[in-house]
Amino acid sequence: MKIMCVCGLGMGSSLIMKMSVDKAMQQLGIPCDIEHQAAGTMAGLKPDLIVAANDFRDELTGVENAIFVDNIMNVAEIQTKIEAYINSHPAQ
């Protein structure tokens, strides 16, 4: 599974979120490749899942494979939302 963590510049909060997502995915036992990027520079990239803070909900309007978190350091919240996303989007 390829996951993209996004923030405004792709350097600060997305890197922190990448570490939290990595921990969540380890706890779920799901192998993945996680990258971090600026929300505005994702054109052409095709991750299976995008993880972003709620602040980027408007910027990612219409993106169906995105989840939004309240606290980018809350591994439990991220794990719960990723698990819910995976359960509602079974692999084809």
mmCIF file as gemmi writes it, N, C-alpha and C atoms, coordinates in Angstrom:
data_model
loop_
_atom_site.group_PDB
_atom_site.id
_atom_site.type_symbol
_atom_site.label_atom_id
_atom_site.label_alt_id
_atom_site.label_comp_id
_atom_site.label_asym_id
_atom_site.label_entity_id
_atom_site.label_seq_id
_atom_site.pdbx_PDB_ins_code
_atom_site.Cartn_x
_atom_site.Cartn_y
_atom_site.Cartn_z
_atom_site.occupancy
_atom_site.B_iso_or_equiv
_atom_site.pdbx_formal_charge
_atom_site.auth_seq_id
_atom_site.auth_asym_id
_atom_site.pdbx_PDB_model_num
ATOM 1 N N . MET Axp A 1 ? 0.845 -1.17 0 1 0 ? 1 A 1
ATOM 2 C CA . MET Axp A 1 ? 0 0 0 1 0 ? 1 A 1
ATOM 3 C C . MET Axp A 1 ? 0.894 1.238 0 1 0 ? 1 A 1
ATOM 4 N N . LYS Axp A 2 ? 0.591 2.175 -0.883 1 0 ? 2 A 1
ATOM 5 C CA . LYS Axp A 2 ? 1.352 3.417 -0.947 1 0 ? 2 A 1
ATOM 6 C C . LYS Axp A 2 ? 0.532 4.526 -0.295 1 0 ? 2 A 1
ATOM 7 N N . ILE Axp A 3 ? 1.133 5.184 0.708 1 0 ? 3 A 1
ATOM 8 C CA . ILE Axp A 3 ? 0.455 6.237 1.458 1 0 ? 3 A 1
ATOM 9 C C . ILE Axp A 3 ? 1.238 7.531 1.299 1 0 ? 3 A 1
ATOM 10 N N . MET Axp A 4 ? 0.504 8.622 1.085 1 0 ? 4 A 1
ATOM 11 C CA . MET Axp A 4 ? 1.103 9.942 0.97 1 0 ? 4 A 1
ATOM 12 C C . MET Axp A 4 ? 0.559 10.814 2.1 1 0 ? 4 A 1
ATOM 13 N N . CYS Axp A 5 ? 1.466 11.344 2.919 1 0 ? 5 A 1
ATOM 14 C CA . CYS Axp A 5 ? 1.102 12.289 3.967 1 0 ? 5 A 1
ATOM 15 C C . CYS Axp A 5 ? 1.347 13.683 3.407 1 0 ? 5 A 1
ATOM 16 N N . VAL Axp A 6 ? 0.36 14.564 3.52 1 0 ? 6 A 1
ATOM 17 C CA . VAL Axp A 6 ? 0.501 15.879 2.911 1 0 ? 6 A 1
ATOM 18 C C . VAL Axp A 6 ? 0.288 17.006 3.918 1 0 ? 6 A 1
ATOM 19 N N . CYS Axp A 7 ? 0.974 18.107 3.638 1 0 ? 7 A 1
ATOM 20 C CA . CYS Axp A 7 ? 0.805 19.342 4.402 1 0 ? 7 A 1
ATOM 21 C C . CYS Axp A 7 ? 1.054 20.501 3.439 1 0 ? 7 A 1
ATOM 22 N N . GLY Axp A 8 ? 1.179 21.689 3.954 1 0 ? 8 A 1
ATOM 23 C CA . GLY Axp A 8 ? 1.327 22.862 3.11 1 0 ? 8 A 1
ATOM 24 C C . GLY Axp A 8 ? 2.613 22.897 2.309 1 0 ? 8 A 1
ATOM 25 N N . LEU Axp A 9 ? 3.733 22.618 2.944 1 0 ? 9 A 1
ATOM 26 C CA . LEU Axp A 9 ? 5.028 22.681 2.265 1 0 ? 9 A 1
ATOM 27 C C . LEU Axp A 9 ? 5.666 21.317 2.049 1 0 ? 9 A 1
ATOM 28 N N . GLY Axp A 10 ? 5.114 20.283 2.664 1 0 ? 10 A 1
ATOM 29 C CA . GLY Axp A 10 ? 5.662 18.943 2.496 1 0 ? 10 A 1
ATOM 30 C C . GLY Axp A 10 ? 6.909 18.669 3.3 1 0 ? 10 A 1
ATOM 31 N N . MET Axp A 11 ? 7.146 19.483 4.324 1 0 ? 11 A 1
ATOM 32 C CA . MET Axp A 11 ? 8.384 19.327 5.076 1 0 ? 11 A 1
ATOM 33 C C . MET Axp A 11 ? 8.157 19.095 6.573 1 0 ? 11 A 1
ATOM 34 N N . GLY Axp A 12 ? 7.32 19.879 7.201 1 0 ? 12 A 1
ATOM 35 C CA . GLY Axp A 12 ? 7.19 19.824 8.653 1 0 ? 12 A 1
ATOM 36 C C . GLY Axp A 12 ? 6.143 18.859 9.148 1 0 ? 12 A 1
ATOM 37 N N . SER Axp A 13 ? 4.889 19.289 9.084 1 0 ? 13 A 1
ATOM 38 C CA . SER Axp A 13 ? 3.835 18.467 9.665 1 0 ? 13 A 1
ATOM 39 C C . SER Axp A 13 ? 3.628 17.167 8.899 1 0 ? 13 A 1
ATOM 40 N N . SER Axp A 14 ? 3.887 17.162 7.591 1 0 ? 14 A 1
ATOM 41 C CA . SER Axp A 14 ? 3.724 15.909 6.85 1 0 ? 14 A 1
ATOM 42 C C . SER Axp A 14 ? 4.782 14.887 7.253 1 0 ? 14 A 1
ATOM 43 N N . LEU Axp A 15 ? 5.971 15.343 7.616 1 0 ? 15 A 1
ATOM 44 C CA . LEU Axp A 15 ? 7.016 14.433 8.09 1 0 ? 15 A 1
ATOM 45 C C . LEU Axp A 15 ? 6.634 13.85 9.448 1 0 ? 15 A 1
ATOM 46 N N . ILE Axp A 16 ? 6.105 14.693 10.332 1 0 ? 16 A 1
ATOM 47 C CA . ILE Axp A 16 ? 5.631 14.207 11.631 1 0 ? 16 A 1
ATOM 48 C C . ILE Axp A 16 ? 4.495 13.209 11.427 1 0 ? 16 A 1
ATOM 49 N N . MET Axp A 17 ? 3.565 13.546 10.521 1 0 ? 17 A 1
ATOM 50 C CA . MET Axp A 17 ? 2.442 12.657 10.247 1 0 ? 17 A 1
ATOM 51 C C . MET Axp A 17 ? 2.93 11.341 9.657 1 0 ? 17 A 1
ATOM 52 N N . LYS Axp A 18 ? 3.953 11.385 8.812 1 0 ? 18 A 1
ATOM 53 C CA . LYS Axp A 18 ? 4.532 10.166 8.228 1 0 ? 18 A 1
ATOM 54 C C . LYS Axp A 18 ? 4.994 9.219 9.329 1 0 ? 18 A 1
ATOM 55 N N . MET Axp A 19 ? 5.628 9.75 10.36 1 0 ? 19 A 1
ATOM 56 C CA . MET Axp A 19 ? 6.087 8.907 11.466 1 0 ? 19 A 1
ATOM 57 C C . MET Axp A 19 ? 4.907 8.298 12.221 1 0 ? 19 A 1
ATOM 58 N N . SER Axp A 20 ? 3.85 9.068 12.411 1 0 ? 20 A 1
ATOM 59 C CA . SER Axp A 20 ? 2.657 8.557 13.096 1 0 ? 20 A 1
ATOM 60 C C . SER Axp A 20 ? 1.954 7.5 12.248 1 0 ? 20 A 1
ATOM 61 N N . VAL Axp A 21 ? 1.862 7.742 10.952 1 0 ? 21 A 1
ATOM 62 C CA . VAL Axp A 21 ? 1.231 6.776 10.048 1 0 ? 21 A 1
ATOM 63 C C . VAL Axp A 21 ? 2.047 5.489 10.026 1 0 ? 21 A 1
ATOM 64 N N . ASP Axp A 22 ? 3.357 5.597 10.02 1 0 ? 22 A 1
ATOM 65 C CA . ASP Axp A 22 ? 4.223 4.413 10.037 1 0 ? 22 A 1
ATOM 66 C C . ASP Axp A 22 ? 3.949 3.569 11.277 1 0 ? 22 A 1
ATOM 67 N N . LYS Axp A 23 ? 3.849 4.201 12.429 1 0 ? 23 A 1
ATOM 68 C CA . LYS Axp A 23 ? 3.546 3.464 13.668 1 0 ? 23 A 1
ATOM 69 C C . LYS Axp A 23 ? 2.176 2.805 13.584 1 0 ? 23 A 1
ATOM 70 N N . ALA Axp A 24 ? 1.194 3.532 13.061 1 0 ? 24 A 1
ATOM 71 C CA . ALA Axp A 24 ? -0.163 2.992 12.939 1 0 ? 24 A 1
ATOM 72 C C . ALA Axp A 24 ? -0.187 1.781 12.02 1 0 ? 24 A 1
ATOM 73 N N . MET Axp A 25 ? 0.51 1.865 10.903 1 0 ? 25 A 1
ATOM 74 C CA . MET Axp A 25 ? 0.522 0.758 9.954 1 0 ? 25 A 1
ATOM 75 C C . MET Axp A 25 ? 1.269 -0.45 10.519 1 0 ? 25 A 1
ATOM 76 N N . GLN Axp A 26 ? 2.319 -0.207 11.287 1 0 ? 26 A 1
ATOM 77 C CA . GLN Axp A 26 ? 3.012 -1.313 11.956 1 0 ? 26 A 1
ATOM 78 C C . GLN Axp A 26 ? 2.073 -2.015 12.92 1 0 ? 26 A 1
ATOM 79 N N . GLN Axp A 27 ? 1.299 -1.246 13.681 1 0 ? 27 A 1
ATOM 80 C CA . GLN Axp A 27 ? 0.352 -1.834 14.629 1 0 ? 27 A 1
ATOM 81 C C . GLN Axp A 27 ? -0.746 -2.604 13.91 1 0 ? 27 A 1
ATOM 82 N N . LEU Axp A 28 ? -1.128 -2.135 12.717 1 0 ? 28 A 1
ATOM 83 C CA . LEU Axp A 28 ? -2.129 -2.847 11.931 1 0 ? 28 A 1
ATOM 84 C C . LEU Axp A 28 ? -1.532 -4.056 11.202 1 0 ? 28 A 1
ATOM 85 N N . GLY Axp A 29 ? -0.212 -4.106 11.12 1 0 ? 29 A 1
ATOM 86 C CA . GLY Axp A 29 ? 0.453 -5.217 10.448 1 0 ? 29 A 1
ATOM 87 C C . GLY Axp A 29 ? 0.313 -5.17 8.936 1 0 ? 29 A 1
ATOM 88 N N . ILE Axp A 30 ? 0.2 -3.957 8.387 1 0 ? 30 A 1
ATOM 89 C CA . ILE Axp A 30 ? 0.025 -3.797 6.942 1 0 ? 30 A 1
ATOM 90 C C . ILE Axp A 30 ? 1.297 -3.188 6.353 1 0 ? 30 A 1
ATOM 91 N N . PRO Axp A 31 ? 1.949 -3.911 5.45 1 0 ? 31 A 1
ATOM 92 C CA . PRO Axp A 31 ? 3.155 -3.348 4.821 1 0 ? 31 A 1
ATOM 93 C C . PRO Axp A 31 ? 2.775 -2.167 3.933 1 0 ? 31 A 1
ATOM 94 N N . CYS Axp A 32 ? 3.628 -1.151 3.923 1 0 ? 32 A 1
ATOM 95 C CA . CYS Axp A 32 ? 3.315 0.031 3.133 1 0 ? 32 A 1
ATOM 96 C C . CYS Axp A 32 ? 4.573 0.821 2.811 1 0 ? 32 A 1
ATOM 97 N N . ASP Axp A 33 ? 4.408 1.708 1.874 1 0 ? 33 A 1
ATOM 98 C CA . ASP Axp A 33 ? 5.439 2.668 1.489 1 0 ? 33 A 1
ATOM 99 C C . ASP Axp A 33 ? 4.833 4.04 1.777 1 0 ? 33 A 1
ATOM 100 N N . ILE Axp A 34 ? 5.456 4.809 2.663 1 0 ? 34 A 1
ATOM 101 C CA . ILE Axp A 34 ? 4.905 6.092 3.081 1 0 ? 34 A 1
ATOM 102 C C . ILE Axp A 34 ? 5.835 7.21 2.643 1 0 ? 34 A 1
ATOM 103 N N . GLU Axp A 35 ? 5.265 8.215 1.997 1 0 ? 35 A 1
ATOM 104 C CA . GLU Axp A 35 ? 6.009 9.399 1.595 1 0 ? 35 A 1
ATOM 105 C C . GLU Axp A 35 ? 5.304 10.625 2.151 1 0 ? 35 A 1
ATOM 106 N N . HIS Axp A 36 ? 6.001 11.769 2.138 1 0 ? 36 A 1
ATOM 107 C CA . HIS Axp A 36 ? 5.353 13.019 2.529 1 0 ? 36 A 1
ATOM 108 C C . HIS Axp A 36 ? 5.607 14.047 1.45 1 0 ? 36 A 1
ATOM 109 N N . GLN Axp A 37 ? 4.633 14.946 1.259 1 0 ? 37 A 1
ATOM 110 C CA . GLN Axp A 37 ? 4.636 15.843 0.114 1 0 ? 37 A 1
ATOM 111 C C . GLN Axp A 37 ? 3.795 17.08 0.423 1 0 ? 37 A 1
ATOM 112 N N . ALA Axp A 38 ? 4.016 18.142 -0.288 1 0 ? 38 A 1
ATOM 113 C CA . ALA Axp A 38 ? 3.151 19.313 -0.211 1 0 ? 38 A 1
ATOM 114 C C . ALA Axp A 38 ? 1.841 19.001 -0.933 1 0 ? 38 A 1
ATOM 115 N N . ALA Axp A 39 ? 0.741 19.427 -0.359 1 0 ? 39 A 1
ATOM 116 C CA . ALA Axp A 39 ? -0.571 19.13 -0.939 1 0 ? 39 A 1
ATOM 117 C C . ALA Axp A 39 ? -0.684 19.622 -2.379 1 0 ? 39 A 1
ATOM 118 N N . GLY Axp A 40 ? -0.085 20.75 -2.685 1 0 ? 40 A 1
ATOM 119 C CA . GLY Axp A 40 ? -0.194 21.315 -4.02 1 0 ? 40 A 1
ATOM 120 C C . GLY Axp A 40 ? 0.714 20.69 -5.063 1 0 ? 40 A 1
ATOM 121 N N . THR Axp A 41 ? 1.576 19.774 -4.67 1 0 ? 41 A 1
ATOM 122 C CA . THR Axp A 41 ? 2.527 19.185 -5.623 1 0 ? 41 A 1
ATOM 123 C C . THR Axp A 41 ? 2.271 17.705 -5.884 1 0 ? 41 A 1
ATOM 124 N N . MET Axp A 42 ? 1.069 17.263 -5.613 1 0 ? 42 A 1
ATOM 125 C CA . MET Axp A 42 ? 0.762 15.84 -5.741 1 0 ? 42 A 1
ATOM 126 C C . MET Axp A 42 ? 0.286 15.437 -7.132 1 0 ? 42 A 1
ATOM 127 N N . ALA Axp A 43 ? 0.155 16.382 -8.042 1 0 ? 43 A 1
ATOM 128 C CA . ALA Axp A 43 ? -0.34 16.061 -9.382 1 0 ? 43 A 1
ATOM 129 C C . ALA Axp A 43 ? 0.524 14.959 -9.994 1 0 ? 43 A 1
ATOM 130 N N . GLY Axp A 44 ? -0.128 13.962 -10.533 1 0 ? 44 A 1
ATOM 131 C CA . GLY Axp A 44 ? 0.58 12.872 -11.179 1 0 ? 44 A 1
ATOM 132 C C . GLY Axp A 44 ? 0.946 11.72 -10.255 1 0 ? 44 A 1
ATOM 133 N N . LEU Axp A 45 ? 0.921 11.963 -8.959 1 0 ? 45 A 1
ATOM 134 C CA . LEU Axp A 45 ? 1.201 10.893 -8.002 1 0 ? 45 A 1
ATOM 135 C C . LEU Axp A 45 ? -0.078 10.114 -7.752 1 0 ? 45 A 1
ATOM 136 N N . LYS Axp A 46 ? 0.027 8.834 -7.586 1 0 ? 46 A 1
ATOM 137 C CA . LYS Axp A 46 ? -1.163 8.002 -7.42 1 0 ? 46 A 1
ATOM 138 C C . LYS Axp A 46 ? -1.05 7.119 -6.182 1 0 ? 46 A 1
ATOM 139 N N . PRO Axp A 47 ? -1.07 7.724 -5 1 0 ? 47 A 1
ATOM 140 C CA . PRO Axp A 47 ? -1.019 6.907 -3.797 1 0 ? 47 A 1
ATOM 141 C C . PRO Axp A 47 ? -2.348 6.176 -3.588 1 0 ? 47 A 1
ATOM 142 N N . ASP Axp A 48 ? -2.279 5.077 -2.862 1 0 ? 48 A 1
ATOM 143 C CA . ASP Axp A 48 ? -3.497 4.353 -2.513 1 0 ? 48 A 1
ATOM 144 C C . ASP Axp A 48 ? -4.311 5.132 -1.487 1 0 ? 48 A 1
ATOM 145 N N . LEU Axp A 49 ? -3.602 5.882 -0.638 1 0 ? 49 A 1
ATOM 146 C CA . LEU Axp A 49 ? -4.256 6.634 0.43 1 0 ? 49 A 1
ATOM 147 C C . LEU Axp A 49 ? -3.499 7.923 0.691 1 0 ? 49 A 1
ATOM 148 N N . ILE Axp A 50 ? -4.243 8.987 0.905 1 0 ? 50 A 1
ATOM 149 C CA . ILE Axp A 50 ? -3.669 10.28 1.286 1 0 ? 50 A 1
ATOM 150 C C . ILE Axp A 50 ? -4.115 10.564 2.714 1 0 ? 50 A 1
ATOM 151 N N . VAL Axp A 51 ? -3.171 10.943 3.56 1 0 ? 51 A 1
ATOM 152 C CA . VAL Axp A 51 ? -3.477 11.307 4.941 1 0 ? 51 A 1
ATOM 153 C C . VAL Axp A 51 ? -3.108 12.773 5.111 1 0 ? 51 A 1
ATOM 154 N N . ALA Axp A 52 ? -4.065 13.568 5.607 1 0 ? 52 A 1
ATOM 155 C CA . ALA Axp A 52 ? -3.833 15.002 5.766 1 0 ? 52 A 1
ATOM 156 C C . ALA Axp A 52 ? -4.531 15.485 7.036 1 0 ? 52 A 1
ATOM 157 N N . ALA Axp A 53 ? -4.052 16.606 7.539 1 0 ? 53 A 1
ATOM 158 C CA . ALA Axp A 53 ? -4.718 17.257 8.663 1 0 ? 53 A 1
ATOM 159 C C . ALA Axp A 53 ? -6.019 17.873 8.156 1 0 ? 53 A 1
ATOM 160 N N . ASN Axp A 54 ? -6.97 18.05 9.063 1 0 ? 54 A 1
ATOM 161 C CA . ASN Axp A 54 ? -8.262 18.638 8.703 1 0 ? 54 A 1
ATOM 162 C C . ASN Axp A 54 ? -8.117 19.983 8.008 1 0 ? 54 A 1
ATOM 163 N N . ASP Axp A 55 ? -7.031 20.695 8.265 1 0 ? 55 A 1
ATOM 164 C CA . ASP Axp A 55 ? -6.794 22.005 7.647 1 0 ? 55 A 1
ATOM 165 C C . ASP Axp A 55 ? -6.761 21.923 6.12 1 0 ? 55 A 1
ATOM 166 N N . PHE Axp A 56 ? -6.519 20.756 5.567 1 0 ? 56 A 1
ATOM 167 C CA . PHE Axp A 56 ? -6.377 20.6 4.123 1 0 ? 56 A 1
ATOM 168 C C . PHE Axp A 56 ? -7.599 19.983 3.466 1 0 ? 56 A 1
ATOM 169 N N . ARG Axp A 57 ? -8.688 19.884 4.201 1 0 ? 57 A 1
ATOM 170 C CA . ARG Axp A 57 ? -9.919 19.294 3.673 1 0 ? 57 A 1
ATOM 171 C C . ARG Axp A 57 ? -10.39 20.058 2.427 1 0 ? 57 A 1
ATOM 172 N N . ASP Axp A 58 ? -10.393 21.388 2.486 1 0 ? 58 A 1
ATOM 173 C CA . ASP Axp A 58 ? -10.842 22.181 1.336 1 0 ? 58 A 1
ATOM 174 C C . ASP Axp A 58 ? -9.912 22.008 0.139 1 0 ? 58 A 1
ATOM 175 N N . GLU Axp A 59 ? -8.625 21.974 0.385 1 0 ? 59 A 1
ATOM 176 C CA . GLU Axp A 59 ? -7.654 21.84 -0.692 1 0 ? 59 A 1
ATOM 177 C C . GLU Axp A 59 ? -7.757 20.479 -1.386 1 0 ? 59 A 1
ATOM 178 N N . LEU Axp A 60 ? -8.231 19.476 -0.654 1 0 ? 60 A 1
ATOM 179 C CA . LEU Axp A 60 ? -8.331 18.124 -1.216 1 0 ? 60 A 1
ATOM 180 C C . LEU Axp A 60 ? -9.777 17.72 -1.488 1 0 ? 60 A 1
ATOM 181 N N . THR Axp A 61 ? -10.642 18.709 -1.67 1 0 ? 61 A 1
ATOM 182 C CA . THR Axp A 61 ? -12.046 18.441 -1.999 1 0 ? 61 A 1
ATOM 183 C C . THR Axp A 61 ? -12.122 17.596 -3.263 1 0 ? 61 A 1
ATOM 184 N N . GLY Axp A 62 ? -12.924 16.562 -3.217 1 0 ? 62 A 1
ATOM 185 C CA . GLY Axp A 62 ? -13.106 15.691 -4.373 1 0 ? 62 A 1
ATOM 186 C C . GLY Axp A 62 ? -12.122 14.541 -4.451 1 0 ? 62 A 1
ATOM 187 N N . VAL Axp A 63 ? -11.128 14.534 -3.586 1 0 ? 63 A 1
ATOM 188 C CA . VAL Axp A 63 ? -10.162 13.43 -3.562 1 0 ? 63 A 1
ATOM 189 C C . VAL Axp A 63 ? -10.779 12.315 -2.719 1 0 ? 63 A 1
ATOM 190 N N . GLU Axp A 64 ? -11.091 11.206 -3.366 1 0 ? 64 A 1
ATOM 191 C CA . GLU Axp A 64 ? -11.833 10.141 -2.694 1 0 ? 64 A 1
ATOM 192 C C . GLU Axp A 64 ? -10.974 9.242 -1.817 1 0 ? 64 A 1
ATOM 193 N N . ASN Axp A 65 ? -9.678 9.228 -2.046 1 0 ? 65 A 1
ATOM 194 C CA . ASN Axp A 65 ? -8.815 8.332 -1.279 1 0 ? 65 A 1
ATOM 195 C C . ASN Axp A 65 ? -8.045 9.093 -0.191 1 0 ? 65 A 1
ATOM 196 N N . ALA Axp A 66 ? -8.701 10.09 0.411 1 0 ? 66 A 1
ATOM 197 C CA . ALA Axp A 66 ? -8.054 10.882 1.458 1 0 ? 66 A 1
ATOM 198 C C . ALA Axp A 66 ? -8.786 10.718 2.782 1 0 ? 66 A 1
ATOM 199 N N . ILE Axp A 67 ? -8.009 10.674 3.85 1 0 ? 67 A 1
ATOM 200 C CA . ILE Axp A 67 ? -8.581 10.738 5.193 1 0 ? 67 A 1
ATOM 201 C C . ILE Axp A 67 ? -7.972 11.96 5.877 1 0 ? 67 A 1
ATOM 202 N N . PHE Axp A 68 ? -8.711 12.5 6.821 1 0 ? 68 A 1
ATOM 203 C CA . PHE Axp A 68 ? -8.3 13.722 7.501 1 0 ? 68 A 1
ATOM 204 C C . PHE Axp A 68 ? -8.269 13.483 8.999 1 0 ? 68 A 1
ATOM 205 N N . VAL Axp A 69 ? -7.213 13.956 9.639 1 0 ? 69 A 1
ATOM 206 C CA . VAL Axp A 69 ? -7.029 13.728 11.069 1 0 ? 69 A 1
ATOM 207 C C . VAL Axp A 69 ? -7.013 15.05 11.826 1 0 ? 69 A 1
ATOM 208 N N . ASP Axp A 70 ? -7.449 14.995 13.08 1 0 ? 70 A 1
ATOM 209 C CA . ASP Axp A 70 ? -7.453 16.164 13.949 1 0 ? 70 A 1
ATOM 210 C C . ASP Axp A 70 ? -6.074 16.413 14.54 1 0 ? 70 A 1
ATOM 211 N N . ASN Axp A 71 ? -5.377 15.331 14.901 1 0 ? 71 A 1
ATOM 212 C CA . ASN Axp A 71 ? -4.091 15.441 15.578 1 0 ? 71 A 1
ATOM 213 C C . ASN Axp A 71 ? -3.082 14.563 14.848 1 0 ? 71 A 1
ATOM 214 N N . ILE Axp A 72 ? -2.126 15.183 14.182 1 0 ? 72 A 1
ATOM 215 C CA . ILE Axp A 72 ? -1.175 14.439 13.354 1 0 ? 72 A 1
ATOM 216 C C . ILE Axp A 72 ? -0.224 13.567 14.158 1 0 ? 72 A 1
ATOM 217 N N . MET Axp A 73 ? -0.198 13.749 15.471 1 0 ? 73 A 1
ATOM 218 C CA . MET Axp A 73 ? 0.676 12.938 16.322 1 0 ? 73 A 1
ATOM 219 C C . MET Axp A 73 ? -0.087 11.842 17.059 1 0 ? 73 A 1
ATOM 220 N N . ASN Axp A 74 ? -1.396 11.789 16.888 1 0 ? 74 A 1
ATOM 221 C CA . ASN Axp A 74 ? -2.223 10.815 17.582 1 0 ? 74 A 1
ATOM 222 C C . ASN Axp A 74 ? -2.282 9.518 16.768 1 0 ? 74 A 1
ATOM 223 N N . VAL Axp A 75 ? -1.42 8.594 17.095 1 0 ? 75 A 1
ATOM 224 C CA . VAL Axp A 75 ? -1.325 7.333 16.358 1 0 ? 75 A 1
ATOM 225 C C . VAL Axp A 75 ? -2.633 6.559 16.428 1 0 ? 75 A 1
ATOM 226 N N . ALA Axp A 76 ? -3.295 6.572 17.575 1 0 ? 76 A 1
ATOM 227 C CA . ALA Axp A 76 ? -4.559 5.837 17.718 1 0 ? 76 A 1
ATOM 228 C C . ALA Axp A 76 ? -5.633 6.392 16.779 1 0 ? 76 A 1
ATOM 229 N N . GLU Axp A 77 ? -5.733 7.717 16.688 1 0 ? 77 A 1
ATOM 230 C CA . GLU Axp A 77 ? -6.711 8.331 15.775 1 0 ? 77 A 1
ATOM 231 C C . GLU Axp A 77 ? -6.394 7.961 14.334 1 0 ? 77 A 1
ATOM 232 N N . ILE Axp A 78 ? -5.131 8.07 13.965 1 0 ? 78 A 1
ATOM 233 C CA . ILE Axp A 78 ? -4.719 7.757 12.601 1 0 ? 78 A 1
ATOM 234 C C . ILE Axp A 78 ? -4.98 6.291 12.288 1 0 ? 78 A 1
ATOM 235 N N . GLN Axp A 79 ? -4.642 5.416 13.223 1 0 ? 79 A 1
ATOM 236 C CA . GLN Axp A 79 ? -4.863 3.982 13.021 1 0 ? 79 A 1
ATOM 237 C C . GLN Axp A 79 ? -6.349 3.688 12.824 1 0 ? 79 A 1
ATOM 238 N N . THR Axp A 80 ? -7.191 4.28 13.652 1 0 ? 80 A 1
ATOM 239 C CA . THR Axp A 80 ? -8.635 4.065 13.549 1 0 ? 80 A 1
ATOM 240 C C . THR Axp A 80 ? -9.165 4.523 12.197 1 0 ? 80 A 1
ATOM 241 N N . LYS Axp A 81 ? -8.726 5.688 11.744 1 0 ? 81 A 1
ATOM 242 C CA . LYS Axp A 81 ? -9.22 6.219 10.475 1 0 ? 81 A 1
ATOM 243 C C . LYS Axp A 81 ? -8.676 5.435 9.28 1 0 ? 81 A 1
ATOM 244 N N . ILE Axp A 82 ? -7.441 4.998 9.342 1 0 ? 82 A 1
ATOM 245 C CA . ILE Axp A 82 ? -6.896 4.173 8.254 1 0 ? 82 A 1
ATOM 246 C C . ILE Axp A 82 ? -7.626 2.84 8.2 1 0 ? 82 A 1
ATOM 247 N N . GLU Axp A 83 ? -7.826 2.233 9.342 1 0 ? 83 A 1
ATOM 248 C CA . GLU Axp A 83 ? -8.527 0.947 9.393 1 0 ? 83 A 1
ATOM 249 C C . GLU Axp A 83 ? -9.945 1.077 8.843 1 0 ? 83 A 1
ATOM 250 N N . ALA Axp A 84 ? -10.646 2.151 9.199 1 0 ? 84 A 1
ATOM 251 C CA . ALA Axp A 84 ? -11.996 2.378 8.688 1 0 ? 84 A 1
ATOM 252 C C . ALA Axp A 84 ? -11.975 2.567 7.167 1 0 ? 84 A 1
ATOM 253 N N . TYR Axp A 85 ? -10.977 3.299 6.681 1 0 ? 85 A 1
ATOM 254 C CA . TYR Axp A 85 ? -10.857 3.516 5.243 1 0 ? 85 A 1
ATOM 255 C C . TYR Axp A 85 ? -10.622 2.166 4.534 1 0 ? 85 A 1
ATOM 256 N N . ILE Axp A 86 ? -9.69 1.392 5.032 1 0 ? 86 A 1
ATOM 257 C CA . ILE Axp A 86 ? -9.376 0.101 4.413 1 0 ? 86 A 1
ATOM 258 C C . ILE Axp A 86 ? -10.588 -0.822 4.414 1 0 ? 86 A 1
ATOM 259 N N . ASN Axp A 87 ? -11.316 -0.844 5.521 1 0 ? 87 A 1
ATOM 260 C CA . ASN Axp A 87 ? -12.493 -1.699 5.616 1 0 ? 87 A 1
ATOM 261 C C . ASN Axp A 87 ? -13.604 -1.267 4.658 1 0 ? 87 A 1
ATOM 262 N N . SER Axp A 88 ? -13.681 0.033 4.363 1 0 ? 88 A 1
ATOM 263 C CA . SER Axp A 88 ? -14.727 0.511 3.467 1 0 ? 88 A 1
ATOM 264 C C . SER Axp A 88 ? -14.287 0.55 2.001 1 0 ? 88 A 1
ATOM 265 N N . HIS Axp A 89 ? -13.01 0.275 1.754 1 0 ? 89 A 1
ATOM 266 C CA . HIS Axp A 89 ? -12.474 0.246 0.391 1 0 ? 89 A 1
ATOM 267 C C . HIS Axp A 89 ? -11.658 -1.031 0.199 1 0 ? 89 A 1
ATOM 268 N N . PRO Axp A 90 ? -12.328 -2.168 0.116 1 0 ? 90 A 1
ATOM 269 C CA . PRO Axp A 90 ? -11.574 -3.426 -0.035 1 0 ? 90 A 1
ATOM 270 C C . PRO Axp A 90 ? -10.747 -3.447 -1.325 1 0 ? 90 A 1
ATOM 271 N N . ALA Axp A 91 ? -9.603 -4.104 -1.241 1 0 ? 91 A 1
ATOM 272 C CA . ALA Axp A 91 ? -8.705 -4.215 -2.402 1 0 ? 91 A 1
ATOM 273 C C . ALA Axp A 91 ? -9.435 -4.927 -3.523 1 0 ? 91 A 1
ATOM 274 N N . GLN Axp A 92 ? -9.18 -4.464 -4.731 1 0 ? 92 A 1
ATOM 275 C CA . GLN Axp A 92 ? -9.855 -5.069 -5.885 1 0 ? 92 A 1
ATOM 276 C C . GLN Axp A 92 ? -8.974 -5.994 -6.633 1 0 ? 92 A 1
